[in-house]
Amino acid sequence: MTAAHCRRHAFTLYEVVLAIAILLGAMTVMSKLIATGSRASTRAQLQTQAMLLCQSKLAEVIAGVEPLASVQGAPCDSTASGWIWSLEVASGPVEDLLELRVEVSLPGEGAAPRAKALLVRWMRDPQLFESEAETESAESGA
């Protein structure tokens, strides 16, 4: 037999160690990508929940379920435990408009909230509707 026929077809120790190092490096990178994706997914879910709660609270204020008065740091209902909401009522750019600012947040560790949403809406002042109705009923009664 010649020397060419006696050569073994196997991996050397160097090749095995190099393959294991590449595999471990790839697994490390993949685990970091999975952790980053998981954090981004959780953050997106919390942000979506914050926006939905904010829309719900704004709708409750407009419908009259919640009073049309400023509120700071009130807890949300029992279905959204841990969430707090605030309402700021201010005069709008026109005399008969009110500016409603509803903010919902989930407190986190430290000063920064884990999730937060803010909606601003203008609506006509309901006091104007009441005073107009009283004026019309007084005129029709006279």
N, C-alpha and C positions, 0 to 999 in steps of 0.2 A: 504494500500500500504506500501510496505517496503521502507527503505531508499535507497536500491539499484535501485529500479524502479523510484524514484524521481530525481535521478541524471540527470542533464541537459547535453546534448551533444552539447556543443558550445565551441568556442575559448575564452580563457581568455584574458584580456587586455595585459598581459605580452607576450603571444604568438603572438598577433597581432603586437605589437611594435617590437618584435624580427624579425618577418617576413618582416616588412617594412624596418628595418635596413639592413637585408641581401639583400633585393631587391635593396636598394639604393647603397650599397657597390658594388654589381654586376654591376649596371648601370654605376657607376663611373669607374670601371675597363674597362668595354666595351667601354666607350667613350674615354678613354686614348688609347686603342688599335686601335680604329677607327682613331683617330688623328695621331697616329704613322704610321699607314698604309697609310693614305692620304699623309703625308709628304714623305714617302719612294716612293710612286707612282709618285709624282711630281718630286722628285729628279731623279728617273729612266728615266722619260720622258725627262727631260732636258739633262741628260747625253747621252741618245740616240740621241737626236737632235744635241748635240755638236759633237758627233762622225760622224754623217751623214754630217754635214756642213764641218767638217774637211776633210773627204774623198772627198767631192765635190770640195773644194778649192785646194786640192792636185791634183786632176784630171785636174782642170782648169790650174794650173801651168804647169803640164806635157804636156797638149795639146797646150799650148802657148796662151791661152785666157788671162791669167794673166802674166805679165812680170816676168822673172826669175831673180828677184832682191829682196833683203831683204826688208821686210815691217814690220812695227810695229804698232799695234793698229788700223788697218784700219777697218772701218765698213763693215759688210757683206752686201749683196744685200738687196733690199727692202722686200723680202719675209722673211727675218730673222732679223727683226728690233731689235736693242739692242745688237746683237752679234758683237763681234770684232774678227779679225783674225790677225795673224802675220806669217811671213815667214822668215826663216833664211836659207841662202844659204852659205854653207861652202864646202871646199874641202874635199873629201872623203878619205878613207884609201889607195886608188890607184890613180895614177896620173890623169887618165881620168874620174874619178867619182866625182860627186857632192853629197853632203848630203843635202837633203831638210828636214827642220823641220817646219811643219805647226801646229800652235796652234790656236784653236778657244775657246773663252770663253764668258760667259755671266756675265758681272760685277754685283756684289751684293753689299750689304751694307757693308761698311768697306773695308778691304783689300782683303778678300777672295771672289773669284768668286762663283756664284751660281752653275755654271757648267763649265767644262773645258775638252778639249780633245787635245791630242798631237799625231801626226803621224810623223814618220821619214821614209824617203825613199831615196835610192841611185839611181841615174840615170847617164847615160853617159853625159858628157859635150857636149851640142849641138854645141859649137864652134869647136869641133874636127870634127864633121860631115861636117860643112861648109868649114873648111880649107881643108879637104880631097876631097870634091867635087870640090873646086876651083883648087886643084892640079891636079886632074884627068881631068878636063876640059881643063886646060892649056896643059897637056901632050897630050891629044887627038887632040887638035887644032894645035899642032906643027908638 
